[in-house]
């Protein structure tokens, strides 16, 4: 067959993982026979073979035996060997035993290649240099952290650096091989190669990447992820049976021809067990060809590149995976958030040497995602720093969520007096920030080495931390040991919190006072100053990023806000909170803080925070549409999907199109529709309308058609729903949908995810009909709307109030002759006190959004007397309101116990 296709016999064989199904010894014995026979047939020795392990080469039986479930995270636990599991932790006590999960693969490796597969993850790479072929290949283990609980592929950063460094003097084509593919959003468990590992590989200037995993041949390029030009070819499945493969795909393998500056890819497929192997045909600029060409990184092709670089199957349909895996930065894995994050001008504003900043906004508006973007991982993944590793290190944020176990459990503790309570809590908060600093340094060290930057020996950096935090009481040599000391400190603090005996508690506090870190911000500042003297952190400005401050009670917020006054040239503070919690904290801040002088407020303001009227409405709407379009475009491109504007996917249909789509009869032309509308008028108005239509059609249009057409169509839709039970959607479209999201990015992403999952994954990126838009909206709205009832004990009451207001609003809209007014004034003073409290709960949780007022300088501030509340997107959709401006209600705050007002 090779001769028939004029392809020379291969010089190298690459197997990119998943040698077996269950990593059992008998499976490897059979695989070894197959591989040995293949090499013999091709007249190749073992030196011409590259093998990497896949997730199916991990022996799960071994994994299950080495994990144990514990209630608390062990001191000095390494993240690789300690997995959060619900409210407990799965821990590997014997780290060497964890590496033994690849032992059966090691036996196969030894039998086939004649060499040992390394036990240490940092050494799990194979370098093959073929000078006669002008080719070098490095095989990596992308199962670095794969076990029976975790599925995301990753490669040890140290292994990447070591393997790539071995090729520094090689000038030929460099190829990296691993198992997990790029298309992480297509897998149920997200078991793809992490963007972190992909970036490490890309930065080492490999010309080509080879992977496997998804059992389908494909061609990708890292450019649609973070800007690097690195083509990656995914192999098909050579031997897997139909149960292990996608039903629509047969067996396949690829043959690569690499010559000079060309990489040509031939794909062979076998549809069924009995069918012959066939040559896959691809489309190109000249028609079709039995191959396609790929542009290697940092090179240009000698011949034109075919149009089909995505490896599309002839006559097939591209199935688009959803890029919206999670819509809450708090619930999602940080890497997933950062892989999808859109760097906006708000992030630019935070990424400055400004005074301490406080980020304000309702739930779901993106506060956590903003803070994540300022961390080391966020800056590494940001396209703005692709070619500037030093820029990544200029300012690094340490994200400290305040909703951690010790903090939320530490309430009043009545047996501890106020002074001791504040002292203990301050030590706890500072220790959380210190732990984040250690974790960031542990993550930064391999990245720094991978980028080829100069780095101080770890022991020097460790001493700078240990002397500032724990004094010179003991010798600490590694970052892991520093992390263990910080965890030990937190355990001692937790013991002090639980101790009722005052003498015993004072004894613990006296011991803690010997550790500078417990005493407050000064130890953190000193450690950061010492770090600034070490490479590569000479220019680094560190930030402590406090998130979810609204979870703290009043005196706890006072401790955090007091940190804003602790100024340092190297250490700053930024925090994110809900506006009501911020206003409450300012009332109690000691010493008194003032905006601008002591801190800067960054209000996440979208059209939801503005009165939707006039030029301000247009400006705000454009701002939010621009942000939504940026999110849309970024996620499509990161998913490898051609960018399609939102307007083309959510077109605004006419009422006639809506009625036609649900099978309702409509008039054949405008004149017949006008006759039906006139028939709905009173006899007197009907006679006048008929006469005016005959005498002056333009005047008829102004006085009757524009005034009565929409309510008439509403009545047609309602009659169809009442008679046939068919839910007839109103007109949607991109403009209405974006406004309906009320400036809340999470709702917008949930909407797009629902639409994508429901339609586009099956049909491709096509425009949605009115009915499809409506069904998707209802699916999203119901899921958000149902949460109201579980917020607090007042959640059900809030839900009923919103229902009543929405029903009243809907009635007024449908019956209104022009449908131009979409507002409702509801005096909350007429409600019971508990009902007013329920509305306060809705505001606190972001389901009702107050319009911001303005201070004398024109800056947006939260209202303190009364407020105009926006009835949010889920309510509007559930009630099937026309989503042009939504509904609002005026609230007399004096009648409600709102959290940000003095009681």
Secondary structure, 3 states (H helix, E strand, C coil): CCCCCCCCCCCCEEECCCCCCCCCHHHHHHHHHHHHHHHHHCCCCHHHEEECCCHHHCCHHHHHHHEEEECCCCCCCCHHHEEEECCEEEEECCHHHHHHHHHHHHHHHHHHHCCCCCCCHHHCEEEEEEHHHCEEEEEECCECCCCCCCCCEECCHHHHHHHHHCCCCCCCEEEEECCCCCCHHHCCCCCCECHHHHHHHHHCCCCEEEECCCCCCEEEECHHHHCCCCEEEECCCCCCCCCCCCCCCCEEEEEEEEECCEEEEEEEEECCCCCCCEECCEEECCEEECCEEECCCCCCCCCCCCCCCCCCCCCCCCCCCCCCCCCCCCCCCHHHHHHHCCCCHHHHHHCCCCCCEEEECCCCCCHHHHHHHCEHHHHHHCHHHCCCHHHHCCEEEEEEECCCHHHHHCCCCCCCCHHHHHHHHHHHHHHHHHHHHHHHHHHHHHHHHHCCCCCCCHHHHHHHHHHHHHCCCCCCCCHHHHHHHHHHHHHHHHHHHHCCCHHHHHHHHHHHCCCHHHHCHHHHHHHHHHHCCCCCCCCCEEEEEEECHHHCCHHHHHHHHHHHHCCCCCEEEEEEECHHHHHHHHHHCCCCCCECCCEEEEECCCHHHCCCCHHHHHHHHHHHHHHHHHHHHHHHHHCCCCCCCHHHHCCCCCHHHHHHHCCCCCCCCHHHHHHHHHHCCCHHHHHHHHHHHHHCHHHHHHHHHHHHHHHHHHHHHHHHHHHHCCCCCCCCCHHHHHHHCCCCHHHHHHHHHHHHHHHHHHHCCCCCCHHHHHHHHHHHHHHHHHHHHHCCCCHHHHHHHHHHHHHHHHHHHHHCCCCCCCCCCCCHHHCCHHHHHHHHHHHHCCCEEECCEECCCCCEECCCCEEEEEECHHHHHHCCCCCCCCEEEEEEHHHCCCCCCCC
